[in-house]
Amino acid sequence: MSSTSATTSGTKIAQVFSDSRGVPTERAPLGTRLKYALVIRRIEFLPIHMVIGLVPTVLGARAWGELASVNAVVAFLFCVTHMQMADMLNALADRELDATYKSRQPKAVYGLGVRKVVAHFAVTSALYLGASVFLAVRTGHWDLVPIALAGWLMGVAYSLPPLHLKSAGLWQLPTLQFGCVFIPGMFALRAYEHPLEWASVLVVVGLSLTLTGTFVTNHAEDYLEDQQFGIRTYVIALGIRRAMQVQSAMLALGALMVLGAVLLGFGFTWGLALYAVVWLVSQRYIWMVTSGTRDSFDTALATVRKHALSLPYHGVALGFTNVALALFVLGGR
């Protein structure tokens, strides 16, 4: 990296973590501050955050009693914290862009005060990394620390320069898969004293594909806004139709990977039938949305915006069906 690029990146990072406005002129009431704290953590995404934590935590357990263990609870909270930490940083970094189209986020950032949001991020980061050390000591799995550190660094790189992976074109997609689902999933699997099972790892890989596959409309609906602000997402790199086709293929591959890994690794369970039904419903839906993007750009954009809320619900449904499948696996051990 050249000295000029390093200086530019340093300036941009300094701007993210500072605010010329200073602290808010009037301190908001406690209830309002609590609401703002939830907003910057994207509490509306909590169901997906829970799925990301529950699937590997359940799969990693060998008996029902382990789900109530300290290891399981800390691993689950780690996964939820992982997502909320990244969301806080993204709220900080994108507050000027969001002021035009998603005013709820910058209102919360400025309502709390930028310095307070930075403090929230710092404290959450300390708890996040502290949890990895705590579980490493309990289990002897010291790879938990670099896994957590890799997750933290990827969250930072997603929102901040010089990498700014949110604007890295096609690289944004594996970043979402690896950073949002696979890393916390591997952490949860390693949070127990026993060794990894290959089938559980493949289920986590499949989960990363299916979840990111059902949230494409959320990225696609912001096409014009991202383009206006120079953010080159994978949807802009591929185009709306090809992005939908890629995501549809990801959903199919991920679901087949989950079904195959459970069947071959753990044996038949009726949870497989339940999962297959929910997957096929979601797959049919994403194919239907994709077929609506075959005409002009305006038609494609209108189609994804129309379904921007519906497809993520399929992701939530499939995600919790994945949790149910993991519970079936645990019951059959």
RAPEQUI-V924983 format. One record per pair of residues at least 24 apart in sequence whose C-alpha atoms are under 10 Angstrom apart, sorted by the first residue. I is the first residue (numbers start at 1). GAP is how many residues later the second one is. Records with the same first field share a line. If there is no record, write none. Layout:
# RAPEQUI-V924983
I->GAP + GAP
This chain:
# RAPEQUI-V924983
1->161
5->156 + 157
6->155 + 156
8->153 + 154
9->151 + 152 + 153 + 154 + 155
10->150 + 151 + 152
11->150
12->81 + 148 + 149 + 150
13->80 + 146 + 147 + 148 + 149
15->77 + 78
16->73 + 74 + 75 + 76 + 77 + 78 + 79 + 80 + 98 + 102 + 143 + 144
17->72 + 75 + 76 + 97 + 98 + 100 + 101
18->74 + 95 + 96 + 97 + 100
19->91 + 94 + 95 + 96
20->94
21->89 + 92 + 93
22->88 + 91 + 92 + 93
23->87 + 88 + 89 + 90 + 91 + 92 + 93
24->86 + 87 + 88 + 89 + 90
25->86 + 88
26->85
27->84 + 85 + 86
28->83 + 84
32->76 + 79 + 80
33->75 + 78 + 79
34->74 + 78
35->73 + 77
36->68 + 69 + 70 + 71 + 72 + 73 + 74 + 75 + 76 + 81
37->51 + 71 + 72 + 74 + 75 + 79 + 80 + 83
38->46 + 50 + 70
39->45 + 48 + 49 + 52 + 65 + 66 + 67 + 68 + 69 + 70
40->44 + 45 + 46 + 47 + 48 + 49 + 50 + 51 + 52 + 64 + 65 + 66 + 67 + 68 + 69 + 72 + 77 + 80 + 81
41->39 + 40 + 42 + 43 + 44 + 45 + 46 + 47 + 48 + 49 + 50 + 64 + 79 + 80
42->41 + 42 + 43 + 44 + 45 + 46 + 49 + 63
43->41 + 44
45->38 + 39 + 42 + 267 + 271
46->34 + 37 + 38
47->33 + 266 + 268 + 269 + 270 + 272 + 273
48->32 + 35 + 133 + 163 + 264 + 265 + 267 + 268 + 269 + 271 + 272
49->27 + 28 + 30 + 31 + 32 + 33 + 34 + 35 + 131 + 132 + 267
50->26 + 27 + 29 + 30 + 33 + 266 + 269 + 270 + 273
51->25 + 28 + 29 + 130 + 156 + 160 + 264 + 265 + 266 + 267 + 268 + 269 + 270 + 271 + 272
52->24 + 27 + 28 + 30 + 31 + 128 + 129 + 130 + 131 + 132 + 133 + 136 + 152 + 155 + 156 + 159 + 267 + 268 + 270 + 271
53->24 + 25 + 26 + 27 + 28 + 29 + 30 + 128 + 131 + 132 + 134 + 135 + 136 + 270
54->25 + 26 + 131 + 134 + 265 + 266 + 268 + 269 + 270 + 272 + 273
55->130 + 133 + 134 + 145 + 148 + 149 + 152 + 264 + 265 + 266 + 267 + 268 + 269 + 270 + 271 + 272
56->125 + 126 + 128 + 129 + 130 + 131 + 132 + 133 + 134 + 135 + 144 + 145 + 147 + 148 + 151 + 266 + 267 + 270
57->127 + 128 + 129 + 130 + 131 + 132 + 133 + 134 + 135 + 266 + 269
58->130 + 131 + 142 + 265 + 266 + 267 + 268 + 269 + 270 + 271 + 272
59->126 + 129 + 130 + 138 + 140 + 141 + 142 + 144 + 145 + 264 + 266 + 267 + 268 + 269 + 270 + 271
60->125 + 126 + 128 + 129 + 130 + 131 + 132 + 133 + 134 + 135 + 136 + 137 + 140 + 141 + 266 + 270
61->127 + 128 + 130 + 131 + 132 + 133 + 265 + 266 + 268 + 269 + 272
62->130 + 132 + 267 + 268 + 269 + 270 + 271
63->267 + 268 + 269 + 270
64->263 + 266 + 267 + 269
66->126
69->123
70->65 + 68 + 121 + 122
71->60 + 63 + 64 + 67 + 68 + 117 + 119 + 120 + 121 + 122
72->63 + 116 + 117 + 119 + 120
73->115 + 118
74->54 + 57 + 58 + 60 + 61 + 114 + 117
75->56 + 57 + 60 + 109 + 110 + 111 + 112 + 113 + 114 + 115 + 116 + 117
76->108 + 109 + 111 + 112 + 115
77->51 + 54 + 111
78->49 + 50 + 51 + 52 + 53 + 54 + 70 + 106 + 107 + 109 + 110
79->49 + 69 + 101 + 102 + 104 + 105 + 106 + 107 + 108 + 109
80->48 + 104
81->43 + 44 + 46 + 47 + 103
82->42 + 43 + 46 + 47 + 66 + 69 + 70 + 73 + 97 + 98 + 99 + 101 + 102
83->68 + 69 + 72 + 96 + 97 + 98 + 101
84->37 + 40
85->35 + 36 + 37 + 38 + 39 + 40 + 43 + 67 + 70 + 71
86->35 + 39 + 65 + 66 + 67 + 68 + 69 + 70 + 71 + 72 + 73 + 93 + 94
87->34 + 68 + 72
88->29 + 30 + 32 + 33 + 36 + 67 + 71
89->28 + 29 + 31 + 32 + 33 + 66 + 67 + 69 + 70 + 71
90->65 + 66 + 68 + 69 + 70 + 76
91->26 + 68
92->25 + 26 + 29 + 67 + 68
93->63 + 66 + 67 + 68
94->65 + 66
97->128 + 129 + 131 + 132
98->127
100->125
101->121 + 124
125->24 + 27
128->24
132->55 + 59
135->52 + 55 + 56 + 57 + 58
136->54 + 55 + 56 + 57
138->53 + 54 + 55
139->51 + 52 + 53 + 54 + 55
140->50 + 51 + 52 + 53
141->49 + 50 + 51 + 52 + 53 + 54
142->48
143->44 + 47
144->42 + 43 + 44 + 45 + 46 + 47
145->42
146->41
147->36 + 37 + 39 + 40 + 43
148->35 + 36 + 38 + 39
149->34
150->29 + 33 + 34
151->27 + 28 + 29 + 30 + 31 + 32 + 33 + 36
152->27 + 31
153->26
154->24 + 25 + 26 + 29
155->24 + 25
164->67
165->66 + 67 + 68
166->65 + 66 + 67 + 68
167->59 + 63 + 64 + 65 + 66 + 67 + 69 + 70
168->63 + 64 + 65 + 66 + 69
169->62 + 63 + 64 + 65 + 66 + 67 + 68 + 69
170->62 + 63 + 64 + 65 + 66 + 67 + 68 + 73
171->62 + 63 + 66
172->60 + 61 + 62 + 63 + 65
173->36 + 39 + 40 + 43 + 60 + 61 + 62 + 74
174->34 + 35 + 38 + 60
176->32 + 33 + 35 + 36
177->28 + 29 + 30 + 31 + 32 + 33 + 34 + 35 + 36
178->27 + 30 + 31
179->29
180->28 + 31 + 32
181->24 + 25 + 26 + 27 + 28 + 30 + 31
182->24 + 25 + 26 + 27
183->25
197->68
198->63 + 67
199->58 + 59 + 61 + 62 + 63 + 64 + 65 + 66 + 67
200->58 + 61 + 62 + 65 + 66 + 126
201->57 + 60
202->52 + 55 + 56 + 57 + 58 + 59 + 60 + 63
203->51 + 52 + 53 + 54 + 55 + 56 + 57 + 58 + 59 + 119 + 123
204->50 + 53 + 54 + 57 + 118
205->49 + 50 + 52 + 53
206->44 + 45 + 46 + 47 + 48 + 49 + 50 + 51 + 52 + 53 + 54 + 55
207->44 + 47 + 48 + 50 + 51 + 111 + 112 + 115
208->42 + 43 + 46 + 47
209->38 + 39 + 40 + 41 + 42 + 43 + 44 + 45 + 46 + 48 + 49
210->37 + 38 + 39 + 40 + 41 + 42 + 43 + 44 + 45 + 46 + 47 + 48 + 69 + 72 + 73 + 104 + 105 + 108 + 109
211->36 + 39 + 40 + 43 + 44 + 101 + 103 + 104 + 105 + 107 + 108
212->35 + 38 + 39 + 42 + 100 + 103
213->30 + 31 + 32 + 33 + 34 + 35 + 36 + 37 + 38 + 39 + 40 + 41 + 70 + 73 + 98 + 99 + 102
214->30 + 33 + 34 + 36 + 37 + 68 + 69 + 71 + 72 + 94 + 96 + 97 + 98 + 99 + 100 + 101 + 102 + 104
215->32 + 93 + 94 + 95 + 96 + 97 + 98 + 99 + 100 + 101
216->24 + 27 + 28 + 30 + 31 + 32 + 70 + 88 + 92 + 95 + 96
217->26 + 27 + 30 + 69 + 72 + 84 + 86 + 87 + 88 + 89 + 90 + 91 + 92 + 93 + 94 + 95
218->86 + 87 + 89 + 90 + 91 + 92 + 93 + 94
219->24 + 85 + 86 + 89
220->24 + 80 + 81 + 83 + 84 + 85 + 88
221->79 + 80 + 81 + 82 + 83 + 84 + 85 + 86 + 87
222->79 + 82 + 83 + 86
223->78
224->77
239->58 + 61
240->50 + 53 + 54 + 57 + 60 + 61 + 64
241->48 + 49 + 50 + 51 + 52 + 53 + 54 + 55 + 56 + 59 + 60 + 63
242->48 + 51 + 52
243->47
244->42 + 43 + 45 + 46 + 47 + 49 + 56 + 60
245->41 + 42 + 44 + 45 + 46 + 48
246->44
247->39 + 40 + 43
248->34 + 35 + 36 + 37 + 38 + 39 + 41 + 42
249->34 + 37 + 38
251->28 + 29 + 31 + 32 + 35 + 64
252->27 + 28 + 30 + 31
254->25
255->24 + 25 + 28 + 63 + 67
258->64 + 67
259->63 + 66
262->63 + 64 + 67
263->66
265->64
266->62 + 63 + 64 + 66 + 67
267->62 + 65 + 66
268->60 + 61 + 64
269->56 + 59 + 60 + 62 + 63
270->55 + 58 + 59
271->50 + 51 + 52 + 53 + 54 + 55 + 56 + 57 + 58
272->49 + 50 + 52 + 53 + 54 + 56 + 57
273->52
274->44 + 47 + 48 + 50 + 51
275->42 + 43 + 44 + 45 + 46 + 47 + 48 + 49 + 50
276->42 + 45
277->41 + 44
278->36 + 37 + 39 + 40 + 41 + 43 + 44
279->35 + 36 + 38 + 39 + 40 + 42 + 43
280->38
281->33 + 37
282->29 + 30 + 31 + 32 + 33 + 35 + 36
283->31
285->25 + 26 + 29
286->24 + 25 + 28
